[in-house]
Amino acid sequence: MMIYLAARFLTHKRYTIMHHPYTRKEFLKTALLVNLGLMVRPPQLLASAIAAVQPGDLTEEVIYYKKGDAAYEQLRMGFNTRISRFPAVIALCKSTAGVAAAIQYARQQQLPVAVKSGGHCMEGLSGNQGGMVINLSLLNNIAWIDANTVRIEPGCVLSQVYDTLLAKKKLIPGGSCGGVGIGGLTLGGGYGLLARNFGLTCDSLTDITMVDGTGQVRTGSADPALLWACKGGGNGNFGVVTALTFKVHTAPNTMQSLRFRAKGITPAKAKPIIAQWFEAAKDLPHSFFSACIYNGRSTYILLTTTDRTWSGADRFMQLLSPVAGKLTKTKPRPLAEALKVFYGRPNPQAFKNASAGLYKTFDDIKGCIDEVLELVSQSPGMIYQVNTLGGRITDPGLEAASAFPHRAYPFFSELQAYWESEKQGIKLMQQFERVQKAITNQGISAQYRNYPDINFKNFAQLYYGSNHTRLQRIKQQYDPYNLIRHEQSITGV
């Protein structure tokens, strides 16, 4: 989840992000939208890259690009301008056979492989320096198997998935940001506005097609352990997933939201609001999602629901209305229309965004929250945010069927920082690490794999908990030479 907030919006009347000017009203509208995932390069950038390919090349199952080739520069790009990586080879694949050929090429050339479906990884783990990046952008087809089952290729972005499924009044629970690739989202778990009602994205996954580290094509239906690993066990670990099969759910008709916003909030004033939000959000019905955000000057609380009657939100309103600031409430909107509000803008930007812990109650962070909020207040451009999990995510059957290890935690937090100048970025990165250290020192021991932080020393335990050893065995089975790897990938036993 990302919210494109900057602390400076409270004082400036006009703002520029990547040279695009916005009025205060426009910026606030954009800034206060929750995006449950990270946007990737705009589709037109991929289109321009493909335009540089010779027409005859598109008949090939895989096309290799090296530095200096016309499409190389566009294909290596991600959304985060903080990260710039130059692989030796980019393999643009059209099919499972193309991916298998690329894997064999990488083995012959002894090139480590990173996998890029949407390019949304917050630490650039879908790219590498001097290795091979297998780019799955062209694997972007959606095919209905029957009325309740759909096969989606990993290069499909969420806006495409929602448009296709909602046209038939069906859905899978994904993130909100329209540019996120379905492949990376699903393999790391995948949560969003509808996860409390329908489960994580990976919970709807029923099969996968994958090329393993030896170039062999595998399926989840042939090996339930592999399917288990691909449901929350992270991407870039076991192989290259080229197709995902999902069961679909009947889509709610509408969504609506309410938003509390309190301005001029110091850390001392923010703390009781956040504590009250934890208490208010813990018992929400499954049809609700909520987030609480502090940017150093304001607190912002979002509540969304697919229940037109707001049934079950009375306690939430009673607890927060006296303390949380101005209330804005929207009318029900068709779900397809409501989701688009949260798609976000596709313009690249320099930022750092990472998991800041999963919590059971406010007590988990009570000992460090003063330091965290104070550091955020000193750092214009930084945001601390906590989101609701729980609901259907806690289902024991879903837990047993997937590698996602953190279902007992009803809250997930993230830390974000955005900047325009290099000088500001250096300072914010330093402050970012101080906040993370404060949280780590508090004993927080669970983090969300889809929001990685390259500075997590014991990342495997943080991301995968007690499932790590089993995931290591599956890694050894399907990628015995550790061909597919990045800085935080699973290694075999």
N, C-alpha and C positions, 0 to 999 in steps of 0.2 A: 504494500500500500504506500502510495506517495501522495503528499499534498504539496502542491507547488506554492508554498508560502515563503515569503522573505520578511524578516522583521522590519525592514525599512518601509514596508507598505503603509505603516501607521503614520508616517510623517510626510512622505512625498506624495505629490498629487498626480504625477505621471511617471511611468516605469517603462524600462526597456529590458526585454529578455531576448538575447541573441538578435538584437537590432530590430525587434518588433515592438513598437510602442503600444501601450495600453493606457486607457484612462484608469483612474482609481477604481471606478465601479467595475470596469471590465476585468482589471487585475484581481480584485477581491473575489469576483465571481469565479474566476479560474483558480485562484489560489486556494479557495476553501472547498475544493472538490476533492473527494477522496478517490485515489487511484490505486487499486489493490494489485500492484505489479508495476513494472518499469516499462516505459515506452521505448520503442526502438526507433531506428531511422525511419523517416517517412517513406511510404510505399513508392513515391516518385523517385527516391534515390535508387532503390532497387531497379526500377524501370529504366533509369538512365544507365545503370550498370549493364543491364541486359541488352540495351540498345547498342552497347559497344561490342557485343559479341557478333561475330560473323554469322550470317543467317544459316549457313550450312552446319555450324557448330551445334545448333540447337537440336540436331538429330542425334547427337552423341548422348550417351547415358551419363557421362561425367566430363566436365571441362576443367582443365587445370590452368590456374593463373599464377603468375609470378610477378614480383615487383617490376614495374615498367609496362605491364600489359594494361590495355585501356580500361578494363573493368576492375582491376585489382584494388585501386584506391577506394572505390565505392563499396566493394564487397567486404573490405576489412573493417569498415566503419561500424561503430555502435552508437548508442544514444548518449553515453557519458563521455564528454570531451575531456574529462580528466584522464582517461585511459587511452593510450595509443599503442597498438601492437602491430608488428609486422611479421606475419607468418612467412615461411619460405614458399609455401604453396597453399593456395586456396582451391579446394575441390568443390565446384558447383555441380551438385548432383541432381539428376532428374528422376531417379528411381532407386529402388532397393538394389538392383543390379549395379547401378552406378556407384552406390555407396560401397558395395562389396569390392568393386574394382579399386576404389580409392583407398580402402583399407589395405588391400594387397600392395598397392603402390607405396603406401606409407611404410609397410613392413620391409619392402625391398630397399627403400631409401633410409630406413631407420629414423623415421620422423615421428615424434610424439603427435598424437591427434587430439584436437579440441573439437567440440561439436557445437554448431551454431544453428539453432532453429529460428529464434527471434532476435538473438543478440542482446537480450535484456539483462544479462547477468550484471549485478551491481559492482562486481569486482573484476569484470572482464574475463571471467573464467571460460567463456565461450570463444575466446581467442587465445593466441599464444605468440611467442617470439621465436621465430626460426623453425617452427614445426609445420604441421599441416592443419588447416581448419577445414572441416567438412561442413559446407554451407548447404542447408536444407531449404533455402527460400523457395526453390521451385517445386518442392513437394508440398503443395498447398491445395490439394483437392479434398472435397467432402463428398462422401457417397453414403446414401441410406441403404442399410442392409435390410431392415424392415421398419415398421412404424415406430419401433421403440429402440432401435439400435443404429448407430451411425459410426462410420469409419472416417477418421480425420487424420490427414497427414500433418506432420509436426510443424511445417512452415506456415500453417494457417494462423492468422492473428485473431484475437478475440472478437474484434468487430465483425470479421467475416463469419466466425462461428455463430455469434449471436444473430446476425442477419439471417443466416440459413436456417437455424433451428427455430428461432422465434416466429419465422414465417409459417411454421407448422405448429405453433403454440407449444413447442418443446424447448428444453434447455438442458445444459449441463452446468453445474455451479462453477463458474470461473472467477477470475479477478475482474476488475472494472476497467482497467486501462486498455483501450481498444487496440493498441499496437503490440501487445505482448503475444509471443508465440505460444501456441497451445502445448508444444512439446516440452519446453523447459518448465512451464508452469506446472504441468501434471506430474512430471517425474520428481519434483521436489515437494509435492503435496498439493499446493494450490488452494488458496482460500480467498474469499471475497464476501460481497454483500449478502449472498444467498447461502453461504456455507453452513450457517447455523440451522438452516431449514433442510438442506439437502446433503450435507457432508462436504468434505474437501473434493476438489476436482478429481483427484486420484481415486476417490471412493466410487466413482461412476465408471472407472476403467475396467473393462472385462477381458481385453486381450491386447497384445502388442506384437508388432513385427520388428525384429531387431537384427542388425548385422553385428556379430560379436568381434572381439579383438583378433580373431584368426581369419575373418572374412566369411564365416559361416552365417547363414540366415536362420534365425531362431524365432520361436513364437512363445507367447505366454501360455497359450492353451496346451502346448506340449510340455511345459514345465511350470507348474504353479509357483514354485519357489522364485523363478525369474519374474513372474508377474507380481508376486509379493514385493520383490526388491524394487521394481519399477513404480510401485505405488508409494512414493515418498522417500525412496532411497537415494534420491539425487540424480542429477544428470551429469554426463561426461564420466561415468564410472564403469559401466558394464559393457557397453556397446553403443551403437548408433540406432536409435529407434526411428523407423521410417513410416510407421502407421500405428494409430491408436484407435481401438474400438471402445465405444462408450455405450452404456445404456442411457437413455434420455428420460427426463422427467416432464410431467405436465407443467407448463410454465404458469406462474401466477399471472393474473390479468394486469395488475397495476402495482406501482410502487409509489410511496410518498415519504417525505422526510420532515424532521424538525431540527432546528439548529439553535443552540444557545451560544451567544458570544458576549464575553465580558472584556472590556477594554481597560487599559491602564493597570494591568495586573502585575504586581511584583511577585517574586518567588514566594514570599510569606503569604500572600493572598491566594496564589495559585494552589498551594499545597492542600488546603482544606477543600477546595473545589474538586481537585483530582481525587482526594480521598472519598468525598461524597459520591463522585461518579462511580468509583469502584463498588460502593455499596448499592447504588441505584441500578447498576448494570448487571449485577450478579444473578438476578432472578428473571431477566427478561424472557418472554416466550421465544420459541425457536424462530418465529417469523421476523424477529428484530435483529438488527446489527447496530452497534454503536462504536464511536471513537471519541477519545478525549485528547486534545492537542494543546500544547503550550509553546509559544514561539518567543518568549521573553518579554512580551508586552500584552499579549491577549491570551485568554483561554477560549477554546472553541470546542463545542460538543455537538456531534452529529448523531442522529438516530434515524434509521430508515426501517421501513416495514412494508410487507406486501399485504398486510391486514388493513382493509379500508376502515375498520372500526377502531383501530388503535387499542384493541382489547388486550389488557395486560400491561399497559404502559402507565397506569395511574400512579403506581408507587414511584416509578422513575420520575414522573413529572412533579410529584409532591416533594421529593427529596431535592430536586435540582432547581426548580422554579425560584425558590427564595435566594439562591446563591450564585446561579450560573450566568446571569446577565440577560440580555435581550433575546427574546424568543421569536424565531421565524418559522412558520409552518407552511408546508406546501400542500396543494391538493393532489389527489391520486392522479397519476399519469400512466398511460400504457407502458408496460414494462420495457419494451424496445426503446421507447422514447426516453424513459427515465434513466436507463443505463447509459445512454449517450451523454447525459449530463456529466458523467464521471469519466468519460474517455480521456480527458486531458488534452494538452497541446503536444504536437509531435516534434517541436523544435529541439535540437540537441542543446545540452547544457552541461556545465561542469558541476559535479556534486559528489557527495559521499552519502550513502544511505545504507544502513545495516540494521540487523536485528539487535535489539537492546534487552533481550530477555523475555522469557515466558513466565508468567506469574500466576499464583493461585489466589492471592488476596493482596490488598494494599500493604499488608504487613511484610510481604516479601521485599519491598523496596523502602519501607519506612525508615530504615537506618541510613539510606543514601539519598533519599529524594531531595533533601535540602541542598546538598552539594550539586546534584544533577540540575535542579532548577536554577540555581545560582549561576552555574557555568553556562547554561542556555541563555540566561538573561544578559550575560556578558558578551554574547556571540551573535550579533545580528546576522541573520541568514540561517540560523540553526533552529531545529524543531524537535521536540520530544513528543511522542505520540503513543497512546495505548489503545488497542482495539479489542473487541470482544471475540473470543472463540466460543467453545462450549456448544450447547445445543446438540444437534445431530452428530457433530464431530466426535462426541464422547461415546458413541454407540460401540459396545464391546465387540460386536460382530465385525464392524468396519475396522476396528483396531487390530483384530486378529488377522484380517485379510490384507493388511498393508504394513509397510516398513516405517510409516510415519510414527514417531515414538512419543509425541508430546500431547496426547489427547486429554490428559488429565488437567491441563492448564486452561482455565477459562479466559486468560488474558495474554495478549502478545503485544510487545512494545517494539518500537523502531526509533532510531535516531537518524535525523536528516540534516544535511548542510548544503547550501547552495551559494555560489559566488560567481562573480564576473571577472575580477582581477586576480592575477596570480598571487599578489601579496595577501589579499583577503583569503584566498584559498589556503595558503600556508598556515595562517593563523587559525582558520576554522578546522583544519585537519588536526592541529595540535590540541585544540579544545575538544574536538571529537574524541580523541584518544583519552583525554582526561575523564570525560563523561563515562566512556566504556570501562575505564579502570575503576571508577567509583562503583559502577554496577557489578563488575566482576568481584571486587573486594567485598561486596555485600553477600557473596556466595551464590549468585545466580548461576545455575548450571545447565540451563536449556536454552538453545537458540534455534531459530528457523533457518533451514538450509537454503531456502530461496532468497534469503536476505543475508548473504555471507559477509563477513568482515575478515579481510586478509590477515588482520592482526590477532585473530583468535588462535591462541597457541595450541589448545587441546580441542581443535574444531571437530574432530571425529566424534568425541564423546558428547560435545555440546549439540551437534546436529542430530546424531543417531542414537544416543543413549545406549541402552542395553541391546539394541539391535545391531550394533556395529560389528560384532564378531561374526554374526550370521551373514551380514553383507560382505564381509571380507572373504568368506568362503565362496560366495556367489561370484565375486570379482575374480577370484582365482580360477574358477571353473570357466568363465566366459571370456576372460581377458588375461590369460596366464603370463603374457609377456609385458603386461602393463603398458600397452600401446596407447590406450585411450586414457589420457591423464591431464591433470592441471594441478595447480598449487594446493588445492584442497580436495583432491579426489581420493576415493577409497583405494587402498592397496590390498593386495591379496595376502593370505595368511602365509 
